[in-house]
């Protein structure tokens, strides 16, 4: 009789444990769903941008460099940097009268700046040279940008530090979140990794403990496993992207070295190149020798 009573007490405890776990899981998942719906409905003005900067550094032997001159469209330059910039409205409200000021370091010069995408006329995308304070700046204005719309720009600058550019946003109405997409995404993805590892560890360690409680414990283990899997799901893709970024991180490209050339074509990546760049011999100074 005492054995039967102890088993009955244990069974009641198991049932209460299962009910408590089920209630807690439903409550947590419901709260997460409500918070997610609220965050999506909140009105936000957000611009996300990403950029690809490629620099062509020309180096030669010291005896050859004084005899060479790199020119672009008749302008003498040292090194060239190409910037492909893309900005997208990732919020849920329209953004109007947005200005972007691209600023390059001292000692550099903007050779060309243009809109590389094909925005509709109603978007009011245009460059405003009258707002530029120096030759190392390029200012663009976006009149109207709906949700999901984007604009792309292409800039070409000369100077040894032209790759260290910056973009300064300005909006008269304010309240516009402006951030780099890739940097924020990588940071947010890295924040998911500890939660993923902790939940994965709990998934493989906690449910087996419930199986020690018998048949009802096995049912509780199933519920707990489903709860952990549901909790891991949002962290799976960010963790996978973090691992991918770590494995496929880019390697710095070597500089362009010129030993002897009359003309050449500088290419930036797969889709951009400059065809009218030539190396022109300078007037030799007294005592200069023929490098060949």
N, C-alpha and C positions, 0 to 999 in steps of 0.2 A: 504494500500500500504506500509506503514512504517513497519507494522508487517511482511509482506511478505519479505521486503528487509532485515530486521534484521535476519529472518530465513535463507535467502539466504547467508548472510555474515557468519552466524554460521555454515552452511553446508560447505562452502569453508574452514573454519578454521578446521573443523573436518577432511575433506579430507586431508588437508596439514599435520595435526597431525598424521594421520594414515600412510601417506607416509613417514614422518620423522621417525616414530617409526620402520616401516618395514625396512627402509634403515639402521638405526642404529643397529637393531638386526642382519641383514644380515652381516653387517660390523664386528660386534663384534664376531659373530660365525665364520666367515671366518678367522679372525685374529687368533682366538683360534685354529682352525684346522690347519692353516699353522704353527703356533708355535709348535704344537704337532708333526707334521710331521718332522719339522726340528730337534727337540730334539731326535726323534727316529733315524734319519739318522746320527747324530753326532757320531763319533768314540770315544768310551769310553772303558777303561779297568777297570772293577769293580769286586771286590770280596766281596760277602756278606756272613757273617757267623752267626751262632747261636749255642748256647751251652746249655747243661743241666748239672748242677752241683748238685750232691747229696752227702751229708755228713752224715756219721754214727758216732755219738758221743757216746762213751761208758762211762757210769758213774756208779759208785757203791757206796755203803756205805764206809765211810772212813776206817772202820775196815777190809773191804774185798779187797779194791783196792790194798794195798801192796801185797796181796797174789795172785793177778791175773796178767797175762801177755798176751797181745794180740800179736799174731805173724802171719805174712803172708809170706808163702814160706820160713820159717826159719828165717825171719827178724822180730825183735821186733819192734812193732809200737804202737802208742798211739791211734790216731783216723784215720779214712780212708775217703777219698773223691774221688768220681768217676766223671769223666768229659767226656761227650759225645759231641764232637766238629764236626761241619759240615760246610764246606766252599764250595761255589758255584760261578761259573763265571756267574754273572748276567749282564755283559756288552755285547757289540756287537763285541768285538775283542778277539783273543786268548791271554791267559796269559801264559808266559813261565818263567822257572827258578824262581819260587816263593818259598821263604823260610818262614817257620813259626817256631818261637822259643817260646815254652811254658815255662813260668817261674813261679815258685811257691815261696812263701815267705821264708825268713830265718827260719831255724829250721824245714823245711819240707824235704821230700825225695820222688822222683818219684820211685814208685815200679814197675810200668809197663806202657808202652806206645806203642801203635801199631795202625795200620790202620784197622779200623773196617769195612770199605766198601771193595768192590772188584774192585779196579780200573784196567783198562786195562794196560798191560805191557808198551804200548807206552806212557802212561801218566807219567811214570818215578817217581812214588811216593815211597819214601823210607825214613827211619830214618837215621840220621847221628850222631852217638854218638861222633865222633871225633870233632864235632863242639860244643858240650855241654861243658859249662864252669864249671859246678858243678853237684852234684847229684840231685839238685832241678830243673833241666832243661831237656827238651826233644825237639830236633830239627828235623823237617821234611822238605823235599824238594819235590816240585811238578814240574816236568819237563815241562809238557804240559797240559793245561786245556782249552778245547774248550768252546764255548758259551753253557750254560745250563748244563755243566758237573759239578760234585761235588765229593768231597772226604770227608770221615768221619774218625775221629780218636777217640780212647778211651785211656784215661789216668787214672791211679790210683796212688794216692799220700797219704802219711801219714803225720801227724802233725796237731796240733790244728787249724792252720790257712791255711791249704791246700786248703780250698774252695775259698780263695782270690787269685786266680791265674791271670796271665796276658798272652797275646799273642802278640809277637812283629813280625810284618811282614817285609820282606826285599825282594826287587826285584832289580837286578842289572841294568835293563833298566829303572826303575822308572816309574812314571806316572800311578800307579795302585791305584785306589780308594779302600780302605779296610775299611769296616765298619760293625758294628753289625746289622744284619737284623732286629731283634725284636725291639731293642731300636730306630733305625731310623724309622721303620714303625710306632711305637707308637707315636713318636714325630710328624711325618708327618701327621698321622691320627688326632692328637689333633689340628693341625693347620687348619684342614678342618671344625672343629665344629663351630667356630664363623661365617664363611661364610655360612654354612648350616642354622644356626639359623636366620641370617639376611635375606637371600634370602627367607626362609620359611615365615618370617614375612611379607616381601614385597609381596609375592605371595597372601597372604590372605587379604592384606589391599589396595594395589594399584589398581588391576583390578576392584574392585567394584566402585572406583571413576570414571573410564571411562564409566561405564554404565549410569552415570548421563547425558551423552552427547547424548543419544538417540540410534537409531539403529546403526549408524556408530560407536558410542562409545562402543557399545557391541562388534562390530567386533574388535575394537582396544583392548578391554579388553581380547578378545580371543588370539590375537597376543601376548600381554604382558604376559598372563598366560603361553603360550607355551614357550616364551623366558625364563621366570623364571624357568619353569620345566626343560628346557634344561640346564640351569645354575646350578640347584640343583643336577642334575643327577651325575656329577663327585664327589660331596661331600657326596652322600648318603651312599656308601659302607664304606668309612673311618669313618664316624660318627657312623655307626652301629658297626664297629669293636671297636671303642673307648668305646661305651656303653657296648659291650660284655666284653671287658677286665676289665672294672670297676666292672661289676656285678660278673664276674667269677674270680676275682683276687685270686691267690692261698694263702692258709693259711700255715704258717710255720709248718713243720712236727715236732712232738716231738722227743726228743733224745731217743736213745736206752739205757735203764737202765737194768743192770744185777745185780741180787741179789745173785745168785749162779748158776754156770754153769761149766761143764767140756768141752763142745764144742758147737759151734753154727754155723749158716750160716747167713752171712750178705747179705741182698738183697738191691739193688739200683733200685727202680722203679719196672716195670713189666717185663723187659727183661734182667736185669743184676744182677748177684749175685756172691758171693765169697763162694766157698764151702770148702776151706781148711783153714779156720780161726779157731783157737782153743784158749781157755783160759787155760794157763798152770800155775799151782801153783808155786809161787816163794818159795825159801827156807825161812822158817819162821825165823824171827829174835828172839833174846833172849827176852823172856817175852811175845811173841805173844800168843794170845789166839785163840782158835778155834771159827770161826765166827758162827758155828752152835751150 
